[in-house]
Structure formats: structure tokens, C-alpha cells
Amino acid sequence: MKKSSEVIHVNPLYIDRGLKMSLKVNEMCRAAGRSYVGKKKQPRWLWWVEDAVTGEIIAFVLGPVRRCGRTHQTFRHLMNLLEVAKIEVIRWIKDSWWAYFDCLDQRFRLIRKASLQSLERKHLTLRTRLKRLTRRTICFSKSVVIHDTIIGLFINQFFFADKRN
């Protein structure tokens, strides 16, 4: 049986259920896991959210690392994915990254770096299992599509696999 090559960005268990959740959000940036497309001047980064109660990954999005608000655009895309999936976020547990201050209402923000340890552990899992995310790598993707598909399919298989059937 051939496996699907379609990347799912929101965990299917949580779609269209009208859930109200507290979510942990964190980004895997260049310092946490170097991920490049073509050359080192074109880094990519992963934003994802985790259920604060169960620790399951709810959604993720990959985007470019650039100045001038591109990180804001990627984070807003992640928030839009949650909105389309009918997931209402009642609390964002996060670190003090500036994009969160610009994009989230203060009433919903809770800064707790120590609470993000489980997401940091997932960063380590990705770096361990995917060569293109290791700290000192010579592995580059040649296109954004291939890069995002490989990482997306890994997240689908590793974090969403039991939920897709």
C-alpha cells in the first residue's frame, strides 16, 4: 500500500470539533535546528502548537526566516490554520518572542518558558531523526517544496499517525 504524500498541517483528531484549548506555541529557528533551502542564506523555520494538557501536536507551519515581518506572516498563517479547523485558543503559553506580542491579544498570552520544555524535546526528536535539521549539517534541500514536504510528512507520520485512520 502506497503512503500518501499529502502533508496535513492540522492534527485530524482536532479538526471541526469546536474545541476551546490552551496551547503551547514555539518556533524551531536557526539556533535550534538549522534548516536551509539551497544555501545558508535561505533558512526556514518551523512554528507549531501543542495541546497544553495532552502534549499532542495540534498544528504546524513552515516559513522563511527573514526580517520585515515574515515571521509575523508565518505565525498568522498558523493562527489561520487553527481558525479554519475551528479550534478556539483560550490561552497561548509562549516564550517572549516579539512576534507573539505583535500578533496576540495580551489577555490570551502567558509567558512561561519552562512550560515549553515538551516542545523543546520535540525539536530534539526532529533534529535527531532528520539530517537536514541537525545543528551542524551539510544537508540542504534544493527546493522549498521538497524541504517542507519532507518535514511535514515526518510530522504527519511521527506525531499524527495514530490519528489519521
N, CA and C atoms as a LAMMPS dump frame, in Angstrom:
ITEM: TIMESTEP
0
ITEM: NUMBER OF ATOMS
495
ITEM: BOX BOUNDS ff ff ff
-5.0000000000000000e+02 5.0000000000000000e+02
-5.0000000000000000e+02 5.0000000000000000e+02
-5.0000000000000000e+02 5.0000000000000000e+02
ITEM: ATOMS id mol type element x y z
1 1 1 N 0.831 -1.174 0
2 1 2 C 0 0 0
3 1 3 C 0.88 1.243 0
4 2 1 N 0.627 2.148 -0.914
5 2 2 C 1.408 3.36 -1.042
6 2 3 C 0.928 4.383 -0.019
7 3 1 N 1.884 5.038 0.645
8 3 2 C 1.539 6.064 1.621
9 3 3 C 1.274 7.38 0.91
10 4 1 N 0.405 8.18 1.501
11 4 2 C 0.062 9.476 0.934
12 4 3 C 1.225 10.445 1.063
13 5 1 N 1.427 11.263 0.048
14 5 2 C 2.471 12.282 0.104
15 5 3 C 1.875 13.662 0.377
16 6 1 N 0.607 13.698 0.764
17 6 2 C -0.046 14.956 1.077
18 6 3 C 0.239 15.32 2.532
19 7 1 N 0.714 16.52 2.733
20 7 2 C 1.037 16.983 4.084
21 7 3 C -0.218 17.563 4.725
22 8 1 N -0.503 17.122 5.935
23 8 2 C -1.622 17.63 6.72
24 8 3 C -1.031 18.543 7.786
25 9 1 N -1.489 19.798 7.857
26 9 2 C -0.903 20.763 8.779
27 9 3 C -1.624 20.858 10.123
28 10 1 N -2.811 20.27 10.218
29 10 2 C -3.556 20.262 11.477
30 10 3 C -3.884 18.814 11.819
31 11 1 N -3.65 18.444 13.068
32 11 2 C -3.911 17.09 13.522
33 11 3 C -5.389 16.751 13.277
34 12 1 N -5.678 15.71 12.505
35 12 2 C -7.063 15.375 12.145
36 12 3 C -7.984 15.113 13.334
37 13 1 N -7.449 14.721 14.459
38 13 2 C -8.256 14.466 15.653
39 13 3 C -8.937 15.735 16.158
40 14 1 N -8.374 16.893 15.855
41 14 2 C -8.852 18.153 16.417
42 14 3 C -9.663 19.004 15.44
43 15 1 N -9.786 18.582 14.195
44 15 2 C -10.467 19.386 13.181
45 15 3 C -11.985 19.329 13.363
46 16 1 N -12.64 20.49 13.215
47 16 2 C -14.108 20.635 13.216
48 16 3 C -14.779 20.093 14.464
49 17 1 N -14.15 20.207 15.603
50 17 2 C -14.775 19.753 16.844
51 17 3 C -15.182 20.913 17.729
52 18 1 N -14.875 22.144 17.317
53 18 2 C -15.247 23.325 18.089
54 18 3 C -14.603 23.365 19.466
55 19 1 N -13.344 22.97 19.55
56 19 2 C -12.652 22.885 20.835
57 19 3 C -12.154 24.247 21.302
58 20 1 N -12.16 24.439 22.62
59 20 2 C -11.533 25.593 23.252
60 20 3 C -10.342 25.049 24.012
61 21 1 N -9.151 25.527 23.668
62 21 2 C -7.937 24.919 24.204
63 21 3 C -6.918 25.951 24.655
64 22 1 N -6.077 25.528 25.593
65 22 2 C -4.854 26.254 25.911
66 22 3 C -3.748 25.589 25.114
67 23 1 N -2.999 26.386 24.379
68 23 2 C -1.971 25.831 23.507
69 23 3 C -0.6 26.394 23.849
70 24 1 N 0.4 25.542 23.751
71 24 2 C 1.791 25.974 23.855
72 24 3 C 2.273 26.223 22.429
73 25 1 N 2.93 27.339 22.217
74 25 2 C 3.432 27.655 20.886
75 25 3 C 4.925 27.93 20.985
76 26 1 N 5.653 27.447 20
77 26 2 C 7.091 27.686 19.967
78 26 3 C 7.566 27.577 18.53
79 27 1 N 8.702 28.165 18.275
80 27 2 C 9.287 28.128 16.944
81 27 3 C 10.603 27.384 17.007
82 28 1 N 10.887 26.643 15.953
83 28 2 C 12.181 25.982 15.827
84 28 3 C 12.952 26.791 14.806
85 29 1 N 13.838 27.617 15.292
86 29 2 C 14.523 28.563 14.415
87 29 3 C 15.924 28.081 14.08
88 30 1 N 16.691 28.96 13.503
89 30 2 C 18.037 28.601 13.066
90 30 3 C 18.905 28.124 14.213
91 31 1 N 18.78 28.721 15.394
92 31 2 C 19.624 28.316 16.513
93 31 3 C 19.254 26.921 17.001
94 32 1 N 17.958 26.59 16.989
95 32 2 C 17.515 25.294 17.499
96 32 3 C 17.769 24.168 16.512
97 33 1 N 17.601 24.449 15.266
98 33 2 C 17.807 23.417 14.255
99 33 3 C 17.992 24.071 12.913
100 34 1 N 19.175 24.019 12.39
101 34 2 C 19.44 24.707 11.133
102 34 3 C 18.786 23.964 9.985
103 35 1 N 17.985 24.674 9.267
104 35 2 C 17.24 24.101 8.168
105 35 3 C 17.31 25.091 7.017
106 36 1 N 17.856 24.656 5.913
107 36 2 C 18.101 25.564 4.801
108 36 3 C 17.532 25.024 3.493
109 37 1 N 17.263 25.95 2.595
110 37 2 C 16.864 25.591 1.24
111 37 3 C 17.883 26.226 0.293
112 38 1 N 18.643 25.385 -0.376
113 38 2 C 19.61 25.87 -1.351
114 38 3 C 20.936 26.316 -0.773
115 39 1 N 20.907 27.259 0.164
116 39 2 C 22.142 27.768 0.766
117 39 3 C 21.825 28.331 2.151
118 40 1 N 22.866 28.621 2.902
119 40 2 C 22.682 29.086 4.27
120 40 3 C 21.982 30.438 4.362
121 41 1 N 21.944 31.161 3.292
122 41 2 C 21.259 32.453 3.294
123 41 3 C 19.754 32.313 3.13
124 42 1 N 19.268 31.08 2.993
125 42 2 C 17.833 30.847 2.854
126 42 3 C 17.347 29.865 3.916
127 43 1 N 17.372 30.268 5.194
128 43 2 C 16.9 29.367 6.247
129 43 3 C 15.374 29.287 6.289
130 44 1 N 14.86 28.203 6.84
131 44 2 C 13.419 28.008 7.04
132 44 3 C 13.207 27.776 8.525
133 45 1 N 11.992 28.026 8.975
134 45 2 C 11.72 27.674 10.349
135 45 3 C 10.337 27.121 10.54
136 46 1 N 10.217 26.373 11.602
137 46 2 C 9.002 25.632 11.928
138 46 3 C 8.323 26.282 13.123
139 47 1 N 7.037 26.574 12.978
140 47 2 C 6.21 27.01 14.112
141 47 3 C 5.218 25.893 14.351
142 48 1 N 5.014 25.536 15.605
143 48 2 C 3.995 24.541 15.902
144 48 3 C 3.369 24.791 17.243
145 49 1 N 2.175 24.214 17.425
146 49 2 C 1.452 24.358 18.684
147 49 3 C 1.15 22.98 19.247
148 50 1 N 1.148 22.929 20.568
149 50 2 C 0.94 21.679 21.3
150 50 3 C -0.188 21.906 22.297
151 51 1 N -1.045 20.908 22.472
152 51 2 C -2.089 20.964 23.485
153 51 3 C -1.415 21.018 24.852
154 52 1 N -1.763 22.011 25.659
155 52 2 C -1.127 22.189 26.966
156 52 3 C -1.472 21.061 27.933
157 53 1 N -2.574 20.355 27.693
158 53 2 C -2.996 19.277 28.594
159 53 3 C -2.42 17.928 28.168
160 54 1 N -2.607 17.552 26.907
161 54 2 C -2.202 16.217 26.45
162 54 3 C -0.783 16.16 25.903
163 55 1 N -0.24 17.297 25.472
164 55 2 C 1.091 17.313 24.886
165 55 3 C 1.128 16.9 23.424
166 56 1 N -0.027 16.737 22.805
167 56 2 C -0.078 16.35 21.388
168 56 3 C 0.107 17.572 20.498
169 57 1 N 0.791 17.373 19.378
170 57 2 C 0.948 18.442 18.397
171 57 3 C -0.402 18.661 17.72
172 58 1 N -0.847 19.906 17.694
173 58 2 C -2.142 20.251 17.098
174 58 3 C -1.973 20.705 15.652
175 59 1 N -1 21.582 15.423
176 59 2 C -0.803 22.112 14.067
177 59 3 C 0.629 22.614 13.929
178 60 1 N 1.066 22.773 12.674
179 60 2 C 2.4 23.302 12.399
180 60 3 C 2.388 24.029 11.066
181 61 1 N 3.379 24.871 10.882
182 61 2 C 3.564 25.557 9.611
183 61 3 C 5.05 25.854 9.465
184 62 1 N 5.54 25.805 8.243
185 62 2 C 6.94 26.122 7.932
186 62 3 C 6.98 27.42 7.143
187 63 1 N 7.996 28.237 7.418
188 63 2 C 8.097 29.501 6.708
189 63 3 C 9.511 30.016 6.652
190 64 1 N 9.719 31.079 5.873
191 64 2 C 11.059 31.645 5.719
192 64 3 C 11.472 32.443 6.946
193 65 1 N 12.769 32.536 7.16
194 65 2 C 13.324 33.381 8.22
195 65 3 C 13.829 34.633 7.542
196 66 1 N 13.131 35.724 7.742
197 66 2 C 13.531 36.998 7.157
198 66 3 C 13.143 38.107 8.106
199 67 1 N 13.736 39.239 7.885
200 67 2 C 13.325 40.423 8.637
201 67 3 C 12.055 40.966 7.999
202 68 1 N 11.575 42.057 8.476
203 68 2 C 10.438 42.774 7.877
204 68 3 C 9.127 42.02 7.993
205 69 1 N 8.871 41.366 9.12
206 69 2 C 7.558 40.808 9.376
207 69 3 C 7.242 39.462 8.762
208 70 1 N 8.195 38.806 8.104
209 70 2 C 7.894 37.497 7.523
210 70 3 C 7.574 36.48 8.617
211 71 1 N 8.19 36.626 9.783
212 71 2 C 7.858 35.708 10.872
213 71 3 C 6.435 35.952 11.345
214 72 1 N 6.018 37.211 11.334
215 72 2 C 4.635 37.526 11.685
216 72 3 C 3.677 36.852 10.706
217 73 1 N 4.013 36.916 9.424
218 73 2 C 3.164 36.322 8.397
219 73 3 C 3.045 34.808 8.609
220 74 1 N 4.138 34.152 8.937
221 74 2 C 4.111 32.708 9.164
222 74 3 C 3.289 32.375 10.397
223 75 1 N 3.456 33.148 11.465
224 75 2 C 2.675 32.905 12.685
225 75 3 C 1.193 33.166 12.445
226 76 1 N 0.872 34.197 11.695
227 76 2 C -0.543 34.459 11.365
228 76 3 C -1.13 33.317 10.53
229 77 1 N -0.316 32.721 9.678
230 77 2 C -0.769 31.558 8.902
231 77 3 C -1.096 30.394 9.84
232 78 1 N -0.282 30.188 10.859
233 78 2 C -0.547 29.145 11.849
234 78 3 C -1.857 29.431 12.591
235 79 1 N -2.065 30.686 12.986
236 79 2 C -3.316 31.043 13.668
237 79 3 C -4.516 30.833 12.747
238 80 1 N -4.351 31.129 11.454
239 80 2 C -5.432 30.924 10.491
240 80 3 C -5.766 29.436 10.345
241 81 1 N -4.742 28.57 10.338
242 81 2 C -4.993 27.12 10.282
243 81 3 C -5.852 26.663 11.459
244 82 1 N -5.569 27.195 12.64
245 82 2 C -6.356 26.838 13.825
246 82 3 C -7.79 27.343 13.702
247 83 1 N -7.948 28.543 13.174
248 83 2 C -9.283 29.108 12.997
249 83 3 C -10.109 28.298 12.003
250 84 1 N -9.501 27.91 10.891
251 84 2 C -10.194 27.1 9.884
252 84 3 C -10.586 25.738 10.456
253 85 1 N -9.748 25.186 11.335
254 85 2 C -10.037 23.889 11.964
255 85 3 C -11.035 24.021 13.115
256 86 1 N -11.52 25.241 13.362
257 86 2 C -12.491 25.53 14.426
258 86 3 C -11.929 25.22 15.816
259 87 1 N -10.673 25.608 16.008
260 87 2 C -10.038 25.467 17.317
261 87 3 C -9.9 26.867 17.898
262 88 1 N -10.594 27.115 19.003
263 88 2 C -10.534 28.409 19.657
264 88 3 C -9.475 28.359 20.756
265 89 1 N -8.533 29.264 20.683
266 89 2 C -7.444 29.283 21.665
267 89 3 C -7.828 30.222 22.803
268 90 1 N -7.925 29.66 24.008
269 90 2 C -8.283 30.476 25.172
270 90 3 C -7.041 30.956 25.928
271 91 1 N -5.898 30.33 25.674
272 91 2 C -4.646 30.737 26.31
273 91 3 C -3.475 30.299 25.446
274 92 1 N -2.577 31.228 25.154
275 92 2 C -1.336 30.934 24.425
276 92 3 C -0.205 30.895 25.443
277 93 1 N 0.392 29.749 25.657
278 93 2 C 1.554 29.628 26.527
279 93 3 C 2.771 29.714 25.62
280 94 1 N 3.651 30.678 25.893
281 94 2 C 4.688 31.004 24.93
282 94 3 C 5.918 31.541 25.633
283 95 1 N 6.971 31.789 24.841
284 95 2 C 8.137 32.48 25.366
285 95 3 C 7.974 33.966 25.029
286 96 1 N 9.02 34.734 25.151
287 96 2 C 8.895 36.183 24.954
288 96 3 C 9.304 36.642 23.554
289 97 1 N 9.092 35.815 22.553
290 97 2 C 9.42 36.189 21.179
291 97 3 C 8.533 37.342 20.738
292 98 1 N 9.085 38.318 20.026
293 98 2 C 8.387 39.554 19.681
294 98 3 C 7.174 39.358 18.785
295 99 1 N 7.155 38.353 17.951
296 99 2 C 6.006 38.134 17.062
297 99 3 C 4.741 37.837 17.868
298 100 1 N 4.876 37.192 19.02
299 100 2 C 3.706 36.895 19.847
300 100 3 C 3.104 38.171 20.42
301 101 1 N 3.956 39.121 20.801
302 101 2 C 3.461 40.382 21.347
303 101 3 C 2.716 41.178 20.29
304 102 1 N 3.192 41.099 19.054
305 102 2 C 2.558 41.85 17.972
306 102 3 C 1.278 41.199 17.456
307 103 1 N 1.189 39.865 17.53
308 103 2 C 0.074 39.149 16.902
309 103 3 C -1.018 38.692 17.87
310 104 1 N -0.716 38.596 19.159
311 104 2 C -1.678 38.052 20.116
312 104 3 C -2.164 39.122 21.089
313 105 1 N -3.431 39.045 21.408
314 105 2 C -4.019 39.927 22.403
315 105 3 C -3.417 39.594 23.776
316 106 1 N -3.127 40.619 24.556
317 106 2 C -2.466 40.43 25.848
318 106 3 C -3.283 39.536 26.793
319 107 1 N -4.613 39.566 26.669
320 107 2 C -5.467 38.759 27.556
321 107 3 C -5.227 37.259 27.385
322 108 1 N -4.751 36.842 26.208
323 108 2 C -4.591 35.418 25.918
324 108 3 C -3.153 34.933 26.036
325 109 1 N -2.214 35.848 26.324
326 109 2 C -0.798 35.49 26.371
327 109 3 C -0.365 35.125 27.786
328 110 1 N 0.407 34.061 27.897
329 110 2 C 1.007 33.668 29.158
330 110 3 C 2.453 33.279 28.861
331 111 1 N 3.393 34.034 29.417
332 111 2 C 4.805 33.779 29.151
333 111 3 C 5.332 32.789 30.178
334 112 1 N 5.673 31.586 29.716
335 112 2 C 6.205 30.542 30.582
336 112 3 C 7.201 29.715 29.797
337 113 1 N 8.427 30.133 29.759
338 113 2 C 9.462 29.408 29.015
339 113 3 C 9.634 27.991 29.553
340 114 1 N 9.537 27.802 30.875
341 114 2 C 9.707 26.47 31.467
342 114 3 C 8.617 25.504 31.014
343 115 1 N 7.435 26.013 30.715
344 115 2 C 6.328 25.154 30.267
345 115 3 C 6.527 24.634 28.847
346 116 1 N 7.47 25.202 28.132
347 116 2 C 7.694 24.811 26.741
348 116 3 C 8.704 23.68 26.598
349 117 1 N 9.092 23.071 27.702
350 117 2 C 10.104 22.018 27.671
351 117 3 C 9.697 20.849 26.774
352 118 1 N 8.412 20.493 26.779
353 118 2 C 7.965 19.365 25.943
354 118 3 C 8.096 19.686 24.456
355 119 1 N 7.852 20.941 24.074
356 119 2 C 8.05 21.319 22.67
357 119 3 C 9.532 21.332 22.323
358 120 1 N 10.363 21.78 23.238
359 120 2 C 11.809 21.746 23
360 120 3 C 12.277 20.302 22.821
361 121 1 N 11.671 19.377 23.547
362 121 2 C 12.005 17.961 23.404
363 121 3 C 11.618 17.46 22.01
364 122 1 N 10.514 17.932 21.474
365 122 2 C 10.104 17.565 20.119
366 122 3 C 11.077 18.127 19.086
367 123 1 N 11.654 19.309 19.36
368 123 2 C 12.695 19.851 18.479
369 123 3 C 13.872 18.878 18.424
370 124 1 N 14.255 18.355 19.572
371 124 2 C 15.365 17.408 19.624
372 124 3 C 15.036 16.14 18.838
373 125 1 N 13.795 15.66 18.938
374 125 2 C 13.374 14.479 18.178
375 125 3 C 13.519 14.733 16.68
376 126 1 N 13.079 15.9 16.222
377 126 2 C 13.207 16.226 14.795
378 126 3 C 14.67 16.287 14.376
379 127 1 N 15.504 16.968 15.178
380 127 2 C 16.923 17.074 14.822
381 127 3 C 17.596 15.713 14.784
382 128 1 N 17.196 14.825 15.694
383 128 2 C 17.794 13.501 15.765
384 128 3 C 17.413 12.651 14.556
385 129 1 N 16.185 12.777 14.109
386 129 2 C 15.688 11.883 13.067
387 129 3 C 15.8 12.425 11.649
388 130 1 N 15.94 13.712 11.493
389 130 2 C 16.06 14.293 10.157
390 130 3 C 17.398 14.998 10.023
391 131 1 N 18.228 14.506 9.139
392 131 2 C 19.572 15.054 8.967
393 131 3 C 19.557 16.537 8.609
394 132 1 N 18.572 16.952 7.85
395 132 2 C 18.57 18.345 7.405
396 132 3 C 18.26 19.326 8.533
397 133 1 N 17.975 18.834 9.742
398 133 2 C 17.708 19.717 10.876
399 133 3 C 18.792 19.668 11.948
400 134 1 N 19.877 18.986 11.709
401 134 2 C 20.917 18.898 12.734
402 134 3 C 21.638 20.22 12.876
403 135 1 N 22.286 20.397 14
404 135 2 C 22.922 21.685 14.289
405 135 3 C 24.053 22.015 13.323
406 136 1 N 24.876 21.06 12.986
407 136 2 C 25.995 21.312 12.071
408 136 3 C 25.846 20.377 10.878
409 137 1 N 25.054 20.786 9.946
410 137 2 C 24.73 19.917 8.832
411 137 3 C 25.323 20.444 7.519
412 138 1 N 25.531 19.53 6.61
413 138 2 C 25.877 19.923 5.244
414 138 3 C 24.764 19.478 4.305
415 139 1 N 23.638 19.126 4.89
416 139 2 C 22.484 18.654 4.114
417 139 3 C 21.556 19.832 3.827
418 140 1 N 21.291 20.085 2.575
419 140 2 C 20.409 21.154 2.165
420 140 3 C 19.317 20.586 1.269
421 141 1 N 18.138 21.188 1.333
422 141 2 C 17.096 20.862 0.372
423 141 3 C 17.315 21.768 -0.838
424 142 1 N 16.946 21.285 -2.007
425 142 2 C 17.13 22.096 -3.209
426 142 3 C 15.919 22.985 -3.49
427 143 1 N 14.757 22.631 -2.946
428 143 2 C 13.581 23.471 -3.164
429 143 3 C 12.751 23.545 -1.888
430 144 1 N 12.003 24.618 -1.772
431 144 2 C 11.135 24.83 -0.611
432 144 3 C 10.084 23.723 -0.539
433 145 1 N 9.546 23.321 -1.676
434 145 2 C 8.509 22.283 -1.708
435 145 3 C 9.039 20.968 -1.143
436 146 1 N 10.211 20.544 -1.586
437 146 2 C 10.801 19.292 -1.088
438 146 3 C 11.092 19.405 0.402
439 147 1 N 11.696 20.505 0.808
440 147 2 C 12.034 20.727 2.215
441 147 3 C 10.796 20.635 3.102
442 148 1 N 9.778 21.429 2.768
443 148 2 C 8.571 21.465 3.592
444 148 3 C 7.811 20.144 3.548
445 149 1 N 7.822 19.469 2.415
446 149 2 C 7.137 18.178 2.3
447 149 3 C 7.81 17.117 3.161
448 150 1 N 9.133 17.059 3.141
449 150 2 C 9.849 16.062 3.939
450 150 3 C 9.58 16.259 5.422
451 151 1 N 9.711 17.487 5.892
452 151 2 C 9.478 17.758 7.313
453 151 3 C 8.006 17.563 7.659
454 152 1 N 7.122 18.026 6.789
455 152 2 C 5.684 17.858 7.027
456 152 3 C 5.259 16.405 7.081
457 153 1 N 5.762 15.586 6.156
458 153 2 C 5.415 14.164 6.172
459 153 3 C 5.963 13.461 7.416
460 154 1 N 7.15 13.874 7.857
461 154 2 C 7.69 13.293 9.086
462 154 3 C 6.798 13.641 10.275
463 155 1 N 6.386 14.889 10.379
464 155 2 C 5.498 15.291 11.479
465 155 3 C 4.174 14.545 11.38
466 156 1 N 3.636 14.421 10.17
467 156 2 C 2.393 13.655 9.983
468 156 3 C 2.551 12.227 10.461
469 157 1 N 3.636 11.582 10.063
470 157 2 C 3.85 10.172 10.416
471 157 3 C 4.169 9.987 11.897
472 158 1 N 5.024 10.845 12.426
473 158 2 C 5.5 10.652 13.783
474 158 3 C 4.515 11.173 14.834
475 159 1 N 3.892 12.312 14.577
476 159 2 C 3.015 12.931 15.574
477 159 3 C 1.517 12.762 15.291
478 160 1 N 1.128 12.574 14.004
479 160 2 C -0.294 12.453 13.673
480 160 3 C -0.692 11.031 13.267
481 161 1 N 0.22 10.085 13.124
482 161 2 C -0.027 8.786 12.501
483 161 3 C -1.222 8.051 13.09
484 162 1 N -1.327 7.962 14.374
485 162 2 C -2.411 7.21 15.01
486 162 3 C -3.753 7.887 14.821
487 163 1 N -3.747 9.172 14.502
488 163 2 C -4.986 9.945 14.406
489 163 3 C -5.573 9.92 12.993
490 164 1 N -4.805 9.479 12.016
491 164 2 C -5.245 9.58 10.62
492 164 3 C -6.166 8.449 10.185
493 165 1 N -6.233 7.38 10.91
494 165 2 C -7.059 6.232 10.493
495 165 3 C -8.47 6.304 11.026
